Structure formats: C-alpha cells, structure tokens
C-alpha cells in the first residue's frame, strides 16, 4: 500500500510513501516511509527495528512492489512467515497467498562487510534494471561496521560508499530505502547514540529512534526529518502478525 502526503502549495509534488503497517508510525513520518530518500530507524536490542522492516517490506510486496532485503541480523524465517500471514489475512488459499507474497522479496544475508557492500551494489543494479523494485532494506547497516571499524578506517569509507549509493539510487529511481542502525553508550553523556556517526546522520533524511515502553509497546521519536519538526512521538505495538495500534489510554500513559 502506498500513502501520499499532501504538501502545502499545489506546486509541491506529493511524494509516494510506503506504509509501515502501523497508522501512528505512518502519521509520525507524514504518511509512511518516503521514496526518493533514506529513512533510518535506530534503537537498542528488542526495540522493534526488524519488525518495522518486515512489516514495511511485506506490505510493499502486497502492493505490487519487489523488495530487496539485505539482512545482517539473522531474521527468523518463522517471524517472516508470521508477518506475511498477518498481511495476507485469513481468507482463501492463505498458504498460496503467503508464497506469492514472499516471492516478491529478494532476501540476502551477507556474512561480512565486504559481502554487505557487494550486496548493496547488487541491490542498486537490480533496482535500476527492474522498475517494480520499490523498496531496499538494509537491516542492519552497521552490524559489521561496529565489529570491525576500530581496526581500519577503510570501514567507515566502505559504509559511506554504501549509503551514498543507496541515497543516489533513491533520488534517481524514486525508490524507498529503509535501514536500521545499532546503538552504543556514549561514555561522556551515558546516552545511547547511533553507530556510524556522521556517515548515517548526514545522509539519512529521516531518522527515527525506537524506545522500549513495555513488552508489546514501542515509542518512536522523530530525531530528524527534512520537512517535519523534530521531537514528534508516536506509539505502536508489536503483535504476533506484525505492527499494530496502541489503545488510547495506553498511548497516553
């Protein structure tokens, strides 16, 4: 499903967006994951980053897009199928519908930073060659960077090259790019900060921090956006079959 945000002034083009599957999260982003740019979600372990990626990917696939998903986190096949079944619903030939839906996902799992870069380059080639690719997911962009960057400054340049490739593709081919990022504790401030520093902060045009609220509830905080105010917040749930809405009383607690 594509959502489009109407902008002030008829001369400004509406930007196609992809739904995350959670209404509150879509509204926080002005309508969903924007094409033409890079959107980053970061947060600690268990804050829902991969669930956002899976839900967005499968709903994009259900809307007729092909999706390239580069997975460095070890996505559970069982979880992938759970969310797919949630998107398909319970009517008709569910198994067949799930199979058809998953056929629109091109799933890759690199085992090193070098493999990750090769797969990002492959994703870019595929997107330039196949008009139906509407979303590229990199979950997480910094798994191998975090493990290896202290040893060699080329790791930072490697990551920068990948992000710039994806940003250029997004702008030229009107593809949505969604990536996740890990965090570390700043020893001076004792605050959680996203890994990758300037490389991701500068090139991602929408950045969302995910915080744990309760076992099923997460809060999204808009850290950066090119057309929306920073600091906006929204809560959503992680459910058995994807993302959902928070009851009003819980959202206000």
C-alpha positions in Angstrom: 0.0 0.0 0.0 1.3 3.5 -0.9 0.4 6.5 1.1 0.9 10.0 -0.3 1.4 13.1 1.9 -0.2 16.3 0.6 2.2 19.2 0.9 1.3 22.9 1.3 1.1 24.6 -2.1 0.0 23.0 -5.3 3.4 23.4 -6.9 5.0 20.9 -4.5 4.9 17.3 -5.7 3.4 14.7 -3.4 6.0 12.1 -2.5 4.9 8.5 -2.7 5.3 6.7 0.6 5.1 3.1 1.8 3.0 2.2 4.9 4.7 0.6 7.9 1.5 -1.2 8.9 1.1 1.0 12.0 -1.1 4.1 11.5 0.6 6.1 14.3 4.0 5.4 12.9 3.0 6.4 9.4 1.5 9.6 10.7 4.7 10.4 12.6 6.5 10.2 9.2 4.0 12.3 7.4 2.4 9.3 5.7 4.9 6.5 5.8 8.4 5.6 4.5 9.2 8.2 1.9 10.6 7.3 -1.6 13.4 9.4 -3.1 15.4 9.2 0.2 16.9 7.2 3.0 15.0 6.5 6.3 16.9 5.3 9.3 15.5 3.6 12.4 17.8 3.1 15.4 17.5 1.8 18.9 18.6 -0.8 21.3 18.1 -4.5 21.1 14.4 -5.5 21.1 13.0 -2.1 20.2 11.3 -3.3 17.0 13.7 -2.3 14.3 13.5 -5.5 12.4 9.7 -5.8 12.9 9.3 -2.4 11.3 11.4 -3.6 8.3 9.5 -6.8 7.9 6.1 -5.1 8.2 7.0 -2.4 5.7 8.6 -4.9 3.3 5.7 -7.3 3.2 3.1 -4.5 2.8 5.1 -3.1 0.0 5.3 -6.5 -1.6 1.5 -6.9 -1.2 1.1 -3.6 -3.0 2.9 -4.9 -6.1 6.5 -3.9 -5.4 9.5 -6.1 -5.4 11.7 -5.6 -2.3 15.4 -6.2 -1.8 16.1 -7.1 1.8 19.7 -7.3 3.0 19.7 -9.0 6.4 22.7 -8.9 8.7 20.7 -9.5 11.8 19.6 -13.1 11.2 15.9 -12.6 10.6 13.8 -15.6 11.9 12.1 -17.4 9.0 9.2 -18.2 11.3 8.8 -14.5 12.1 8.9 -13.6 8.5 6.1 -16.1 7.7 4.1 -14.8 10.8 4.1 -11.3 9.5 3.4 -12.4 5.9 0.3 -14.3 7.2 -0.8 -11.1 9.0 -0.5 -9.1 5.8 -2.4 -11.7 3.7 -5.2 -12.3 6.2 -7.2 -15.4 6.9 -9.4 -15.8 3.8 -8.9 -18.1 0.8 -5.8 -20.0 0.0 -3.6 -18.5 2.7 -0.6 -20.7 2.1 -0.6 -19.9 -1.6 -1.1 -16.2 -0.9 1.8 -16.2 1.5 4.0 -18.0 -1.0 3.1 -15.4 -3.7 3.8 -12.5 -1.3 7.2 -13.9 -0.3 8.2 -14.4 -3.9 8.3 -10.6 -4.2 11.1 -10.4 -1.5 14.7 -10.8 -2.7 16.4 -11.8 0.5 20.2 -11.7 1.0 22.3 -12.4 4.1 25.9 -11.1 4.0 28.5 -12.6 6.3 31.0 -9.7 6.3 31.2 -6.0 5.5 32.7 -6.9 2.1 29.8 -9.1 1.3 27.4 -6.4 2.5 28.9 -3.9 0.1 28.7 -6.4 -2.8 25.0 -7.0 -2.0 24.2 -3.3 -1.7 25.8 -2.9 -5.2 23.7 -5.8 -6.5 20.6 -4.2 -5.0 21.3 -1.0 -6.8 21.8 -2.8 -10.1 18.6 -4.7 -9.6 16.6 -1.6 -8.8 18.0 0.2 -11.8 17.1 -2.7 -14.0 13.7 -3.7 -12.6 11.1 -0.9 -12.4 9.0 -2.8 -9.9 11.5 -2.7 -7.1 10.1 -0.1 -4.8 12.0 -0.7 -1.5 15.5 -1.6 -0.4 16.0 -2.6 3.2 19.4 -2.8 4.9 18.9 -4.4 8.4 21.3 -3.5 9.9 23.7 -1.2 8.1 26.2 -1.2 10.9 26.5 -4.8 12.2 29.8 -5.5 10.6 30.9 -1.8 10.8 30.5 -2.0 14.6 32.6 -5.2 14.8 35.4 -4.0 12.5 35.6 -0.3 12.3 38.2 0.2 15.1 40.7 -1.8 13.1 40.7 0.1 9.9 39.4 3.5 8.7 38.5 1.9 5.4 35.5 0.5 7.2 34.0 4.0 7.6 34.7 4.8 3.9 33.1 1.5 3.0 29.9 2.2 4.9 29.8 5.8 3.5 30.1 4.4 -0.1 27.1 2.1 0.5 24.9 4.8 2.0 25.8 7.2 -0.8 25.0 4.6 -3.4 21.6 4.0 -1.8 20.8 7.7 -1.5 21.7 8.3 -5.1 19.5 5.4 -6.2 16.6 6.6 -4.1 16.8 10.1 -5.7 17.2 8.9 -9.3 14.9 6.0 -9.4 12.3 7.1 -6.8 12.9 4.0 -4.6 12.4 4.0 -0.8 15.4 3.0 1.2 14.9 1.8 4.8 17.9 1.0 7.0 18.4 0.2 10.7 21.2 1.1 12.9 22.6 -0.2 16.2 23.5 1.9 19.2 26.3 2.4 21.7 26.6 4.2 25.1 28.5 7.5 24.9 30.9 7.3 27.9 30.7 11.1 28.4 27.0 11.6 28.4 25.9 8.0 29.3 23.3 8.3 26.5 22.6 5.8 23.8 23.9 7.1 20.4 23.5 5.6 16.9 26.5 3.8 15.5 28.1 5.3 12.4 28.0 8.9 13.5 28.2 11.5 10.7 28.0 8.9 7.9 24.4 8.0 8.6 23.3 11.1 10.4 24.1 13.3 7.4 22.9 11.1 4.6 19.6 9.7 6.1 17.0 12.4 5.6 14.5 10.9 8.1 15.8 9.4 11.4 13.6 7.7 14.0 14.7 6.5 17.4 12.8 3.5 18.8 12.4 3.1 22.6 11.1 0.2 24.6 7.9 1.0 26.6 6.5 -2.4 27.6 6.8 -5.9 26.3 4.4 -5.1 23.4 4.6 -1.3 23.1 7.3 0.8 21.5 7.7 4.5 21.2 9.0 6.2 18.0 10.7 9.6 18.3 11.4 11.7 15.2 15.0 12.7 15.5 15.4 14.2 12.0 13.2 15.0 9.1 13.5 17.3 6.1 10.0 18.6 6.3 8.6 17.8 9.8 9.5 19.1 13.3 11.9 17.1 15.4 10.7 15.5 18.7 7.4 14.2 17.5 6.4 10.9 19.2 4.1 8.0 18.4 3.5 4.6 20.0 2.7 1.4 18.3 2.5 -2.3 19.2 4.4 -5.4 18.1 1.9 -8.1 17.6 2.0 -11.8 16.6 1.5 -10.8 13.0 3.3 -7.5 12.6 2.7 -4.0 13.9 -0.5 -2.6 15.5 -2.1 0.4 17.2 -1.9 1.3 20.9 -5.1 1.8 22.8 -5.6 5.5 23.6 -5.3 5.0 27.4 -2.0 3.1 26.9 -0.7 5.7 24.5 -1.3 8.5 27.0 0.3 6.7 30.0 
